């Protein structure tokens, strides 16, 4: 009985892999860990611990992202103190009644050329049949802070 295998095996590698990227899988793992941590803490500690978590995540960012995230965090806290800071898929986010309203995505997280300030579908930004829900950030100026403050107030209102 001859059990020798053919030496001419070919593997088709021409098709692109379909599925999540390594960065996306890492973000999902972070989110699962965030949910476990939140469940252990309970609702009472969520807001204070959420802010600590967000500030720690911001401190880990590359300098350019960190500077923008710190300014965005300060503007959101001042514009909508009713929002609770929390981590969401490893990103600083701000929630109302447990639902994320807006978030900051660093450029480094998904190797993008700009950071993003995004709003979820719970944000009240509706304006006709079409409106923006994410904004690219390369820096945050005083004028940008004012615009972010207005957007956040509208999103929560």
OpenMM code with the backbone's topology and positions (N, CA, C; nanometers):
from openmm import Vec3, app, unit

residues = "UNK UNK UNK UNK UNK UNK UNK UNK UNK UNK UNK UNK UNK UNK UNK UNK UNK UNK UNK UNK UNK UNK UNK UNK UNK UNK UNK UNK UNK UNK UNK UNK UNK UNK UNK UNK UNK UNK UNK UNK UNK UNK UNK UNK UNK UNK UNK UNK UNK UNK UNK UNK UNK UNK UNK UNK UNK UNK UNK UNK UNK UNK UNK UNK UNK UNK UNK UNK UNK UNK UNK UNK UNK UNK UNK UNK UNK UNK UNK UNK UNK UNK UNK UNK UNK UNK UNK UNK UNK UNK UNK UNK UNK UNK UNK UNK UNK UNK UNK UNK UNK UNK UNK UNK UNK UNK UNK UNK UNK UNK UNK UNK UNK UNK UNK UNK UNK UNK UNK UNK UNK UNK UNK UNK UNK UNK UNK UNK UNK UNK UNK UNK UNK UNK UNK UNK UNK UNK UNK UNK UNK UNK UNK UNK UNK UNK UNK UNK UNK UNK UNK UNK UNK UNK UNK UNK UNK".split()
positions = [
    Vec3(0.0841, -0.1161, 0.0000),
    Vec3(0.0000, 0.0000, 0.0000),
    Vec3(0.0891, 0.1231, 0.0000),
    Vec3(0.0706, 0.2099, -0.0957),
    Vec3(0.1528, 0.3302, -0.1099),
    Vec3(0.0791, 0.4478, -0.0470),
    Vec3(0.1353, 0.5041, 0.0611),
    Vec3(0.0711, 0.6166, 0.1300),
    Vec3(0.1440, 0.7473, 0.1058),
    Vec3(0.2300, 0.7480, 0.0069),
    Vec3(0.3058, 0.8682, -0.0233),
    Vec3(0.2132, 0.9733, -0.0836),
    Vec3(0.2285, 1.0981, -0.0354),
    Vec3(0.1450, 1.2077, -0.0849),
    Vec3(0.2145, 1.2775, -0.2006),
    Vec3(0.1373, 1.3343, -0.2840),
    Vec3(0.1896, 1.4071, -0.3981),
    Vec3(0.2708, 1.5271, -0.3518),
    Vec3(0.3818, 1.5505, -0.4146),
    Vec3(0.4685, 1.6631, -0.3805),
    Vec3(0.4228, 1.7909, -0.4485),
    Vec3(0.3261, 1.7817, -0.5344),
    Vec3(0.2808, 1.8995, -0.6087),
    Vec3(0.1482, 1.9498, -0.5550),
    Vec3(0.1447, 1.9841, -0.4276),
    Vec3(0.0248, 2.0445, -0.3684),
    Vec3(0.0265, 2.1938, -0.3950),
    Vec3(-0.0854, 2.2464, -0.4288),
    Vec3(-0.0939, 2.3911, -0.4490),
    Vec3(-0.1980, 2.4478, -0.3553),
    Vec3(-0.1703, 2.5653, -0.3102),
    Vec3(-0.2638, 2.6338, -0.2223),
    Vec3(-0.3032, 2.7640, -0.2886),
    Vec3(-0.4305, 2.7843, -0.3033),
    Vec3(-0.4797, 2.9073, -0.3653),
    Vec3(-0.4834, 3.0176, -0.2610),
    Vec3(-0.3984, 3.1146, -0.2751),
    Vec3(-0.3933, 3.2280, -0.1829),
    Vec3(-0.4336, 3.3573, -0.2529),
    Vec3(-0.4937, 3.3462, -0.3674),
    Vec3(-0.5252, 3.4665, -0.4434),
    Vec3(-0.6453, 3.5417, -0.3872),
    Vec3(-0.7331, 3.4731, -0.3146),
    Vec3(-0.8503, 3.5404, -0.2592),
    Vec3(-0.8142, 3.6099, -0.1289),
    Vec3(-0.8669, 3.7296, -0.1114),
    Vec3(-0.8442, 3.8046, 0.0123),
    Vec3(-0.9226, 3.7393, 0.1255),
    Vec3(-0.8632, 3.7405, 0.2447),
    Vec3(-0.9306, 3.6855, 0.3607),
    Vec3(-1.0489, 3.7739, 0.3968),
    Vec3(-1.1625, 3.7098, 0.4180),
    Vec3(-1.2828, 3.7825, 0.4537),
    Vec3(-1.3046, 3.7666, 0.6031),
    Vec3(-1.3335, 3.8767, 0.6710),
    Vec3(-1.3564, 3.8701, 0.8150),
    Vec3(-1.3038, 3.9945, 0.8821),
    Vec3(-1.2867, 3.9851, 1.0113),
    Vec3(-1.2410, 4.0986, 1.0900),
    Vec3(-1.0898, 4.1128, 1.0847),
    Vec3(-1.0438, 4.2372, 1.0892),
    Vec3(-0.9004, 4.2618, 1.0960),
    Vec3(-0.8524, 4.2341, 1.2381),
    Vec3(-0.7224, 4.2272, 1.2554),
    Vec3(-0.6661, 4.2079, 1.3893),
    Vec3(-0.7079, 4.3211, 1.4821),
    Vec3(-0.7102, 4.4440, 1.4305),
    Vec3(-0.7503, 4.5602, 1.5108),
    Vec3(-0.8967, 4.5492, 1.5530),
    Vec3(-0.9815, 4.5054, 1.4623),
    Vec3(-1.1238, 4.4899, 1.4944),
    Vec3(-1.1447, 4.3797, 1.5986),
    Vec3(-1.0713, 4.2687, 1.5831),
    Vec3(-1.0818, 4.1609, 1.6821),
    Vec3(-1.0341, 4.2083, 1.8188),
    Vec3(-0.9273, 4.2872, 1.8220),
    Vec3(-0.8765, 4.3404, 1.9490),
    Vec3(-0.9797, 4.4324, 2.0142),
    Vec3(-1.0467, 4.5147, 1.9342),
    Vec3(-1.1493, 4.6048, 1.9872),
    Vec3(-1.2659, 4.5247, 2.0448),
    Vec3(-1.3031, 4.4161, 1.9797),
    Vec3(-1.4122, 4.3328, 2.0314),
    Vec3(-1.3727, 4.2660, 2.1633),
    Vec3(-1.2475, 4.2221, 2.1729),
    Vec3(-1.1995, 4.1627, 2.2983),
    Vec3(-1.2001, 4.2668, 2.4097),
    Vec3(-1.1582, 4.3906, 2.3758),
    Vec3(-1.1615, 4.4985, 2.4751),
    Vec3(-1.3045, 4.5230, 2.5233),
    Vec3(-1.3993, 4.5209, 2.4292),
    Vec3(-1.5389, 4.5452, 2.4651),
    Vec3(-1.5920, 4.4350, 2.5574),
    Vec3(-1.5562, 4.3114, 2.5282),
    Vec3(-1.5990, 4.2009, 2.6145),
    Vec3(-1.5436, 4.2193, 2.7555),
    Vec3(-1.4172, 4.2606, 2.7649),
    Vec3(-1.3564, 4.2854, 2.8963),
    Vec3(-1.4245, 4.4024, 2.9670),
    Vec3(-1.4598, 4.5061, 2.8920),
    Vec3(-1.5298, 4.6217, 2.9498),
    Vec3(-1.6638, 4.5790, 3.0094),
    Vec3(-1.7363, 4.4937, 2.9393),
    Vec3(-1.8649, 4.4463, 2.9884),
    Vec3(-1.8489, 4.3649, 3.1168),
    Vec3(-1.7471, 4.2801, 3.1219),
    Vec3(-1.7214, 4.2008, 3.2426),
    Vec3(-1.6861, 4.2912, 3.3596),
    Vec3(-1.6005, 4.3902, 3.3347),
    Vec3(-1.5606, 4.4831, 3.4401),
    Vec3(-1.6802, 4.5617, 3.4913),
    Vec3(-1.7633, 4.6108, 3.4011),
    Vec3(-1.8822, 4.6875, 3.4402),
    Vec3(-1.9783, 4.6018, 3.5226),
    Vec3(-1.9932, 4.4767, 3.4860),
    Vec3(-2.0832, 4.3873, 3.5600),
    Vec3(-2.0318, 4.3641, 3.7015),
    Vec3(-1.8997, 4.3521, 3.7169),
    Vec3(-1.8415, 4.3312, 3.8503),
    Vec3(-1.8557, 4.4555, 3.9365),
    Vec3(-1.8457, 4.5725, 3.8771),
    Vec3(-1.8503, 4.6980, 3.9530),
    Vec3(-1.9902, 4.7331, 4.0008),
    Vec3(-2.0880, 4.7053, 3.9212),
    Vec3(-2.2241, 4.7437, 3.9554),
    Vec3(-2.2543, 4.8844, 3.9077),
    Vec3(-2.3801, 4.9231, 3.9102),
    Vec3(-2.4253, 5.0513, 3.8556),
    Vec3(-2.3762, 5.1714, 3.9352),
    Vec3(-2.3649, 5.1585, 4.0669),
    Vec3(-2.3274, 5.2733, 4.1499),
    Vec3(-2.1881, 5.3265, 4.1175),
    Vec3(-2.0947, 5.2372, 4.0959),
    Vec3(-1.9568, 5.2782, 4.0733),
    Vec3(-1.9288, 5.3106, 3.9271),
    Vec3(-2.0245, 5.2880, 3.8400),
    Vec3(-2.0016, 5.2989, 3.6960),
    Vec3(-1.9501, 5.4361, 3.6527),
    Vec3(-2.0105, 5.5447, 3.6993),
    Vec3(-1.9717, 5.6771, 3.6509),
    Vec3(-1.8307, 5.7149, 3.6955),
    Vec3(-1.7991, 5.7000, 3.8233),
    Vec3(-1.6663, 5.7360, 3.8736),
    Vec3(-1.5592, 5.6463, 3.8136),
    Vec3(-1.5842, 5.5165, 3.8129),
    Vec3(-1.4863, 5.4236, 3.7568),
    Vec3(-1.4763, 5.4396, 3.6062),
    Vec3(-1.5881, 5.4717, 3.5417),
    Vec3(-1.5864, 5.4938, 3.3977),
    Vec3(-1.4961, 5.6099, 3.3610),
    Vec3(-1.5016, 5.7162, 3.4386),
    Vec3(-1.4146, 5.8307, 3.4108),
    Vec3(-1.2679, 5.7929, 3.4312),
    Vec3(-1.2387, 5.7183, 3.5363),
    Vec3(-1.1001, 5.6729, 3.5591),
    Vec3(-1.0513, 5.5894, 3.4413),
    Vec3(-1.1372, 5.4990, 3.3940),
    Vec3(-1.1013, 5.4135, 3.2805),
    Vec3(-1.0748, 5.4965, 3.1549),
    Vec3(-1.1622, 5.5952, 3.1293),
    Vec3(-1.1472, 5.6802, 3.0111),
    Vec3(-1.0173, 5.7609, 3.0197),
    Vec3(-0.9905, 5.8199, 3.1349),
    Vec3(-0.8674, 5.8982, 3.1504),
    Vec3(-0.7436, 5.8102, 3.1372),
    Vec3(-0.7507, 5.6880, 3.1869),
    Vec3(-0.6375, 5.5953, 3.1725),
    Vec3(-0.6164, 5.5592, 3.0259),
    Vec3(-0.7249, 5.5368, 2.9526),
    Vec3(-0.7142, 5.5036, 2.8100),
    Vec3(-0.6577, 5.6220, 2.7320),
    Vec3(-0.7019, 5.7423, 2.7658),
    Vec3(-0.6499, 5.8621, 2.6996),
    Vec3(-0.5003, 5.8762, 2.7271),
    Vec3(-0.4576, 5.8489, 2.8501),
    Vec3(-0.3165, 5.8603, 2.8873),
    Vec3(-0.2284, 5.7629, 2.8084),
    Vec3(-0.2850, 5.6511, 2.7636),
    Vec3(-0.2097, 5.5510, 2.6862),
    Vec3(-0.1899, 5.5916, 2.5398),
    Vec3(-0.2652, 5.6884, 2.4920),
    Vec3(-0.2627, 5.7241, 2.3497),
    Vec3(-0.1329, 5.7935, 2.3109),
    Vec3(-0.1028, 5.7874, 2.1828),
    Vec3(0.0101, 5.8627, 2.1275),
    Vec3(-0.0167, 6.0107, 2.1524),
    Vec3(0.0887, 6.0900, 2.1612),
    Vec3(0.0750, 6.2303, 2.2026),
    Vec3(-0.0278, 6.3093, 2.1222),
    Vec3(-0.0250, 6.2998, 1.9894),
    Vec3(-0.1181, 6.3801, 1.9089),
    Vec3(-0.2631, 6.3411, 1.9377),
    Vec3(-0.2906, 6.2117, 1.9496),
    Vec3(-0.4261, 6.1664, 1.9829),
    Vec3(-0.4618, 6.2039, 2.1268),
    Vec3(-0.3660, 6.1894, 2.2169),
    Vec3(-0.3915, 6.2183, 2.3586),
    Vec3(-0.4315, 6.3638, 2.3787),
    Vec3(-0.3622, 6.4554, 2.3150),
    Vec3(-0.3922, 6.5977, 2.3286),
    Vec3(-0.5349, 6.6258, 2.2809),
    Vec3(-0.5709, 6.5701, 2.1660),
    Vec3(-0.7075, 6.5913, 2.1145),
    Vec3(-0.8106, 6.5262, 2.2064),
    Vec3(-0.7845, 6.4037, 2.2508),
    Vec3(-0.8796, 6.3311, 2.3362),
    Vec3(-0.9014, 6.4036, 2.4684),
    Vec3(-0.7957, 6.4600, 2.5246),
    Vec3(-0.8097, 6.5355, 2.6506),
    Vec3(-0.8993, 6.6568, 2.6310),
    Vec3(-0.8797, 6.7267, 2.5186),
    Vec3(-0.9612, 6.8458, 2.4919),
    Vec3(-1.1063, 6.8081, 2.4634),
    Vec3(-1.1264, 6.7028, 2.3870),
    Vec3(-1.2620, 6.6568, 2.3564),
    Vec3(-1.3311, 6.6133, 2.4860),
    Vec3(-1.2589, 6.5409, 2.5711),
    Vec3(-1.3143, 6.4964, 2.6992),
    Vec3(-1.3600, 6.6172, 2.7820),
    Vec3(-1.2756, 6.7178, 2.7919),
    Vec3(-1.3093, 6.8372, 2.8708),
    Vec3(-1.4316, 6.9085, 2.8138),
    Vec3(-1.4387, 6.9198, 2.6824),
    Vec3(-1.5526, 6.9870, 2.6183),
    Vec3(-1.6818, 6.9095, 2.6420),
    Vec3(-1.6755, 6.7788, 2.6279),
    Vec3(-1.7963, 6.6974, 2.6475),
    Vec3(-1.8429, 6.7054, 2.7921),
    Vec3(-1.7502, 6.6966, 2.8864),
    Vec3(-1.7867, 6.7049, 3.0283),
    Vec3(-1.8515, 6.8399, 3.0601),
    Vec3(-1.7985, 6.9478, 3.0022),
    Vec3(-1.8523, 7.0813, 3.0280),
    Vec3(-1.9863, 7.1031, 2.9563),
    Vec3(-2.0002, 7.0498, 2.8368),
    Vec3(-2.1206, 7.0722, 2.7563),
    Vec3(-2.2378, 6.9843, 2.7971),
    Vec3(-2.2075, 6.8644, 2.8450),
    Vec3(-2.3141, 6.7692, 2.8802),
    Vec3(-2.2734, 6.6895, 3.0035),
    Vec3(-2.2782, 6.7535, 3.1211),
    Vec3(-2.2357, 6.6838, 3.2430),
    Vec3(-2.3219, 6.5622, 3.2763),
    Vec3(-2.4383, 6.5510, 3.2144),
    Vec3(-2.5232, 6.4342, 3.2390),
    Vec3(-2.4721, 6.3077, 3.1710),
    Vec3(-2.3772, 6.3226, 3.0786),
    Vec3(-2.3196, 6.2056, 3.0127),
    Vec3(-2.2175, 6.1382, 3.1045),
    Vec3(-2.2166, 6.0068, 3.1017),
    Vec3(-2.1236, 5.9284, 3.1829),
    Vec3(-2.0102, 5.8774, 3.0956),
    Vec3(-1.8856, 5.9112, 3.1294),
    Vec3(-1.7725, 5.8575, 3.0533),
    Vec3(-1.7613, 5.7069, 3.0763),
    Vec3(-1.7280, 5.6347, 2.9709),
    Vec3(-1.7049, 5.4909, 2.9813),
    Vec3(-1.6251, 5.4452, 2.8609),
    Vec3(-1.5629, 5.3308, 2.8726),
    Vec3(-1.4931, 5.2747, 2.7580),
    Vec3(-1.5924, 5.1967, 2.6734),
    Vec3(-1.5761, 5.2067, 2.5439),
    Vec3(-1.6628, 5.1377, 2.4489),
    Vec3(-1.5745, 5.0875, 2.3367),
    Vec3(-1.5563, 4.9574, 2.3271),
    Vec3(-1.4646, 4.8957, 2.2310),
    Vec3(-1.3244, 4.9547, 2.2445),
    Vec3(-1.2851, 4.9846, 2.3684),
    Vec3(-1.1520, 5.0384, 2.3947),
    Vec3(-1.1373, 5.1861, 2.3629),
    Vec3(-1.2481, 5.2545, 2.3370),
    Vec3(-1.2436, 5.3972, 2.3042),
    Vec3(-1.3150, 5.4772, 2.4124),
    Vec3(-1.2671, 5.5982, 2.4400),
    Vec3(-1.3412, 5.6855, 2.5312),
    Vec3(-1.4780, 5.7155, 2.4703),
    Vec3(-1.5820, 5.6976, 2.5505),
    Vec3(-1.7164, 5.7276, 2.5018),
    Vec3(-1.7964, 5.7909, 2.6142),
    Vec3(-1.9121, 5.8419, 2.5795),
    Vec3(-1.9951, 5.9169, 2.6737),
    Vec3(-2.1386, 5.8706, 2.6539),
    Vec3(-2.1983, 5.8223, 2.7633),
    Vec3(-2.3289, 5.7580, 2.7542),
    Vec3(-2.4353, 5.8301, 2.8349),
    Vec3(-2.5583, 5.8155, 2.7899),
    Vec3(-2.6745, 5.8669, 2.8619),
    Vec3(-2.7671, 5.7480, 2.8844),
    Vec3(-2.8029, 5.7257, 3.0094),
    Vec3(-2.8878, 5.6115, 3.0453),
    Vec3(-2.8277, 5.4799, 2.9956),
    Vec3(-2.6947, 5.4704, 3.0021),
    Vec3(-2.6262, 5.3471, 2.9634),
    Vec3(-2.6016, 5.3305, 2.8151),
    Vec3(-2.6547, 5.4203, 2.7316),
    Vec3(-2.6376, 5.4090, 2.5865),
    Vec3(-2.5382, 5.5129, 2.5371),
    Vec3(-2.4401, 5.4682, 2.4606),
    Vec3(-2.3360, 5.5571, 2.4096),
    Vec3(-2.3973, 5.6609, 2.3158),
    Vec3(-2.3631, 5.7865, 2.3417),
    Vec3(-2.4094, 5.8975, 2.2576),
    Vec3(-2.2977, 5.9388, 2.1628),
    Vec3(-2.1743, 5.9496, 2.2161),
    Vec3(-2.0619, 5.9894, 2.1321),
    Vec3(-1.9349, 5.9214, 2.1811),
    Vec3(-1.8325, 5.9207, 2.0946),
    Vec3(-1.7067, 5.8537, 2.1272),
    Vec3(-1.5910, 5.9190, 2.0524),
    Vec3(-1.4715, 5.8965, 2.1062),
    Vec3(-1.3490, 5.9450, 2.0424),
    Vec3(-1.2688, 5.8228, 1.9989),
    Vec3(-1.2361, 5.8172, 1.8713),
    Vec3(-1.1541, 5.7080, 1.8185),
    Vec3(-1.0199, 5.7648, 1.7771),
    Vec3(-0.9146, 5.7189, 1.8408),
    Vec3(-0.7812, 5.7702, 1.8078),
    Vec3(-0.7403, 5.7237, 1.6682),
    Vec3(-0.6578, 5.8023, 1.6037),
    Vec3(-0.6082, 5.7660, 1.4709),
    Vec3(-0.5258, 5.6381, 1.4791),
    Vec3(-0.4522, 5.6248, 1.5878),
    Vec3(-0.3630, 5.5108, 1.6052),
    Vec3(-0.4387, 5.3786, 1.6181),
    Vec3(-0.5562, 5.3816, 1.6767),
    Vec3(-0.6303, 5.2576, 1.7059),
    Vec3(-0.6517, 5.1722, 1.5813),
    Vec3(-0.6933, 5.2339, 1.4724),
    Vec3(-0.7153, 5.1589, 1.3494),
    Vec3(-0.6211, 5.2043, 1.2374),
    Vec3(-0.5092, 5.2629, 1.2782),
    Vec3(-0.4053, 5.3073, 1.1847),
    Vec3(-0.4615, 5.3985, 1.0759),
    Vec3(-0.5459, 5.4923, 1.1202),
    Vec3(-0.6077, 5.5890, 1.0287),
    Vec3(-0.5233, 5.7167, 1.0249),
    Vec3(-0.5493, 5.8017, 0.9302),
    Vec3(-0.4715, 5.9257, 0.9212),
    Vec3(-0.5302, 6.0380, 1.0041),
    Vec3(-0.6459, 6.0153, 1.0644),
    Vec3(-0.7068, 6.1162, 1.1508),
    Vec3(-0.7863, 6.0478, 1.2615),
    Vec3(-0.8028, 6.1179, 1.3717),
    Vec3(-0.8881, 6.0713, 1.4806),
    Vec3(-1.0331, 6.1014, 1.4418),
    Vec3(-1.1269, 6.0416, 1.5134),
    Vec3(-1.2680, 6.0603, 1.4805),
    Vec3(-1.3493, 6.0893, 1.6056),
    Vec3(-1.4369, 6.1872, 1.5953),
    Vec3(-1.5397, 6.2098, 1.6960),
    Vec3(-1.6671, 6.1568, 1.6326),
    Vec3(-1.7226, 6.0512, 1.6919),
    Vec3(-1.8400, 5.9876, 1.6333),
    Vec3(-1.9605, 5.9956, 1.7248),
    Vec3(-2.0772, 5.9859, 1.6644),
    Vec3(-2.2039, 5.9883, 1.7373),
    Vec3(-2.2824, 5.8642, 1.7001),
    Vec3(-2.3469, 5.8040, 1.7997),
    Vec3(-2.4265, 5.6839, 1.7743),
    Vec3(-2.5664, 5.7237, 1.7288),
    Vec3(-2.6476, 5.6247, 1.7010),
    Vec3(-2.7837, 5.6536, 1.6552),
    Vec3(-2.8737, 5.7052, 1.7667),
    Vec3(-2.8273, 5.7020, 1.8915),
    Vec3(-2.9059, 5.7594, 2.0005),
    Vec3(-2.8871, 5.9110, 2.0109),
    Vec3(-2.7889, 5.9635, 1.9400),
    Vec3(-2.7649, 6.1085, 1.9397),
    Vec3(-2.8753, 6.1778, 1.8604),
    Vec3(-2.9217, 6.2905, 1.9119),
    Vec3(-3.0288, 6.3661, 1.8469),
    Vec3(-2.9716, 6.4671, 1.7475),
    Vec3(-2.9072, 6.4172, 1.6450),
    Vec3(-2.8463, 6.5053, 1.5452),
    Vec3(-2.9262, 6.5105, 1.4152),
    Vec3(-3.0407, 6.4463, 1.4144),
    Vec3(-3.1208, 6.4380, 1.2928),
    Vec3(-3.1418, 6.5758, 1.2308),
    Vec3(-3.1201, 6.5829, 1.1003),
    Vec3(-3.1372, 6.7072, 1.0265),
    Vec3(-3.1828, 6.6714, 0.8855),
    Vec3(-3.3122, 6.6542, 0.8675),
    Vec3(-3.3644, 6.6142, 0.7374),
    Vec3(-3.3447, 6.4649, 0.7157),
    Vec3(-3.3177, 6.4293, 0.5914),
    Vec3(-3.3033, 6.2887, 0.5561),
    Vec3(-3.1578, 6.2414, 0.5630),
    Vec3(-3.0631, 6.3362, 0.5840),
    Vec3(-2.9220, 6.2980, 0.5849),
    Vec3(-2.8439, 6.3953, 0.6741),
    Vec3(-2.7544, 6.3421, 0.7593),
    Vec3(-2.6731, 6.4258, 0.8476),
    Vec3(-2.5468, 6.3501, 0.8845),
    Vec3(-2.4414, 6.4230, 0.9197),
    Vec3(-2.3156, 6.3566, 0.9568),
    Vec3(-2.3239, 6.2958, 1.0972),
    Vec3(-2.2569, 6.1832, 1.1147),
    Vec3(-2.2499, 6.1196, 1.2463),
    Vec3(-2.1061, 6.0990, 1.2921),
    Vec3(-2.0091, 6.1378, 1.2102),
    Vec3(-1.8681, 6.1262, 1.2481),
    Vec3(-1.7906, 6.2431, 1.1882),
    Vec3(-1.6902, 6.2869, 1.2636),
    Vec3(-1.6116, 6.4018, 1.2218),
    Vec3(-1.4636, 6.3696, 1.2348),
    Vec3(-1.3866, 6.3951, 1.1307),
    Vec3(-1.2427, 6.3733, 1.1323),
    Vec3(-1.1761, 6.4850, 1.2114),
    Vec3(-1.0764, 6.4489, 1.2918),
    Vec3(-1.0011, 6.5468, 1.3706),
    Vec3(-0.8520, 6.5278, 1.3476),
    Vec3(-0.7860, 6.6355, 1.3082),
    Vec3(-0.6397, 6.6316, 1.2990),
    Vec3(-0.5782, 6.7171, 1.4087),
    Vec3(-0.6570, 6.8096, 1.4614),
    Vec3(-0.6227, 6.8893, 1.5787),
    Vec3(-0.7524, 6.9497, 1.6301),
    Vec3(-0.7495, 7.0014, 1.7519),
    Vec3(-0.8696, 7.0610, 1.8096),
    Vec3(-0.8376, 7.2049, 1.8478),
    Vec3(-0.8936, 7.2987, 1.7724),
    Vec3(-0.8740, 7.4414, 1.7978),
    Vec3(-0.9871, 7.4920, 1.8875),
    Vec3(-0.9792, 7.6174, 1.9283),
    Vec3(-1.0854, 7.6782, 2.0093),
    Vec3(-1.2176, 7.6780, 1.9319),
    Vec3(-1.2108, 7.7050, 1.8022),
    Vec3(-1.3327, 7.7031, 1.7194),
    Vec3(-1.3895, 7.5611, 1.7127),
    Vec3(-1.3011, 7.4622, 1.7029),
    Vec3(-1.3459, 7.3227, 1.7008),
    Vec3(-1.4114, 7.2852, 1.8332),
    Vec3(-1.3546, 7.3331, 1.9429),
    Vec3(-1.4123, 7.3052, 2.0749),
    Vec3(-1.5544, 7.3594, 2.0835),
    Vec3(-1.5749, 7.4791, 2.0310),
    Vec3(-1.7092, 7.5389, 2.0326),
    Vec3(-1.8058, 7.4545, 1.9496),
    Vec3(-1.7606, 7.4101, 1.8326),
    Vec3(-1.8451, 7.3280, 1.7451),
    Vec3(-1.8760, 7.1935, 1.8115),
    Vec3(-1.7762, 7.1315, 1.8747),
    Vec3(-1.7964, 7.0041, 1.9447),
    Vec3(-1.8971, 7.0226, 2.0578),
    Vec3(-1.8821, 7.1318, 2.1331),
    Vec3(-1.9752, 7.1606, 2.2419),
    Vec3(-2.1184, 7.1717, 2.1922),
    Vec3(-2.1375, 7.2419, 2.0816),
    Vec3(-2.2720, 7.2562, 2.0233),
    Vec3(-2.3282, 7.1214, 1.9782),
    Vec3(-2.2441, 7.0430, 1.9114),
    Vec3(-2.2879, 6.9106, 1.8645),
    Vec3(-2.3291, 6.8209, 1.9817),
    Vec3(-2.2489, 6.8214, 2.0865),
    Vec3(-2.2775, 6.7361, 2.2026),
    Vec3(-2.4065, 6.7800, 2.2699),
    Vec3(-2.4247, 6.9109, 2.2862),
    Vec3(-2.5500, 6.9621, 2.3459),
    Vec3(-2.6702, 6.9192, 2.2625),
    Vec3(-2.6578, 6.9323, 2.1311),
    Vec3(-2.7671, 6.8915, 2.0413),
    Vec3(-2.7910, 6.7406, 2.0498),
    Vec3(-2.6829, 6.6657, 2.0546),
    Vec3(-2.6929, 6.5191, 2.0589),
    Vec3(-2.7669, 6.4702, 2.1826),
    Vec3(-2.7472, 6.5391, 2.2951),
    Vec3(-2.8092, 6.4977, 2.4219),
    Vec3(-2.9495, 6.5558, 2.4360),
    Vec3(-2.9712, 6.6708, 2.3734),
    Vec3(-3.0992, 6.7413, 2.3900),
    Vec3(-3.2090, 6.6820, 2.3189),
] * unit.nanometer
topology = app.Topology()
chain = topology.addChain("A")
for resn in residues:
    res = topology.addResidue(resn, chain)
    for name in ("N", "CA", "C"):
        topology.addAtom(name, app.Element.getBySymbol(name[0]), res)
